[in-house]
Amino acid sequence: MQDGGQIEIGLNAAIVAMIDRAPKLLVVEEERSSPHALPFGPFDPNRHRTMEMSLRATVEAQTALELGYIEQLYTFGDRGRYEKAVTEGRHVVSVGYLALTRTDAEDTARFKAAGAVWRDWYGFLPWEDWRSGRPPMIDSEILPALNDWAQEAAEPGSASSASSRLARLKLAFGQDEFPFDDERVLERYELLYEAGLIEEAVRDGRVAQVRCNVALGRPMPHDHRRIAATALARLRGKIKYRPVIFELMPPAFTLTELQATVEAIAGRHLHKQNFRRLVEGAELVEPTGDTQAATGGRPAALFRFRRQILEERPAPGLRLGGRVTAPSPG
């Protein structure tokens, strides 16, 4: 760099598991003021041949978790969004990863002893959870604040036009003729950040104070909530053409458990009969021959992922269709 600063590569992991039918992120306490950090650390090419190897070592050291499924998400290089590095004359390029895992009580205790805990993914991105219907904060807080921000672009000296901001708002949050697209997670987060509606925008100096009456989810240090949003967008898209959802499932499961997991990731309610027809038509599962006792009802059949599908079809997944809607009563 011209000023003599250093460029560093930081590796970050959005590690996801299903616990009590809710999607959870594994977070570590970076410091007392930042208790909700993703596992992260620098890439050291002198110690590790690849970035993935370095990330796996970092995660295991910080959380006691040995990663299984992992994929690279995106590289973020914006200047100023890693505040400590700026003051030290460094520039950090963040490489985000998505990791999927299964967990149990014994694992959770081990992670906690290492300083890592599970936190609700939607606690960081609450506007993304439509399983009980449209989140009230969208209409009461987010849209009024974003409309005010869009209108400010009409003032002299603005770097963008009101029409372009309104167009972004409509696409991101599904206004007028545009449906709510569940995969536009990163676009929604970036819009809230740019408009100064979340705490990270204050921390990074975009605005003097949060321009919203309520807190929109838990803040995270550096680019970590941005990476969490990217991971959710990637996973929502990928379950439609790859059987990655089964990386979050136990070896045997009921169709109700599978639907609850898909709904938790998609952030929306799915019609029970339509979902079961979709699963059967995709030929992704097969019965184990066993059942699971059910409270107040007949035992439920247990299924497992049918691995032969990987040899039979190039893009096996659950092609969820339709708009994001509220669940029907009852």
Stockholm file with secondary structure:
# STOCKHOLM 1.0

chainA/1-330         MQDGGQIEIGLNAAIVAMIDRAPKLLVVEEERSSPHALPFGPFDPNRHRTMEMSLRATVEAQTALELGYIEQLYTFGDRGRYEKAVTEGRHVVSVGYLALTRTDAEDTARFKAAGAVWRDWYGFLPWEDWRSGRPPMIDSEILPALNDWAQEAAEPGSASSASSRLARLKLAFGQDEFPFDDERVLERYELLYEAGLIEEAVRDGRVAQVRCNVALGRPMPHDHRRIAATALARLRGKIKYRPVIFELMPPAFTLTELQATVEAIAGRHLHKQNFRRLVEGAELVEPTGDTQAATGGRPAALFRFRRQILEERPAPGLRLGGRVTAPSPG
#=GR chainA/1-330 SS CTTSCEEEEEEEEEEEEEETTEEEEEEECSBTTBCCBCSEEECCTTTCSSHHHHHHHHHHHHHSCCCCEEEEEEEECCTTSSHHHHHTTEEEEEEEEEEECCCCHHHHHHHHHTTEEEEEHHHHSGGGCBTTSSCHHIIIIIHHHHHHHHHHTTSTTCSSCHHHHHHHHHHHHTCTTCCCCTTCHHHHHHHHHHTTCSHHHHHTTSCSSCSSSSCCSCCCSTTHHHHHHHHHHHHHHHTTTSCGGGGSSCSSBCHHHHHHHHHHHHTBCCCHHHHHHHHHHHTCEEEEEEEECCTTSCCEEEEEECTTHHHHCSSCCCCCCSCCCCCCCC
#=GC SS_cons         CTTSCEEEEEEEEEEEEEETTEEEEEEECSBTTBCCBCSEEECCTTTCSSHHHHHHHHHHHHHSCCCCEEEEEEEECCTTSSHHHHHTTEEEEEEEEEEECCCCHHHHHHHHHTTEEEEEHHHHSGGGCBTTSSCHHIIIIIHHHHHHHHHHTTSTTCSSCHHHHHHHHHHHHTCTTCCCCTTCHHHHHHHHHHTTCSHHHHHTTSCSSCSSSSCCSCCCSTTHHHHHHHHHHHHHHHTTTSCGGGGSSCSSBCHHHHHHHHHHHHTBCCCHHHHHHHHHHHTCEEEEEEEECCTTSCCEEEEEECTTHHHHCSSCCCCCCSCCCCCCCC
//
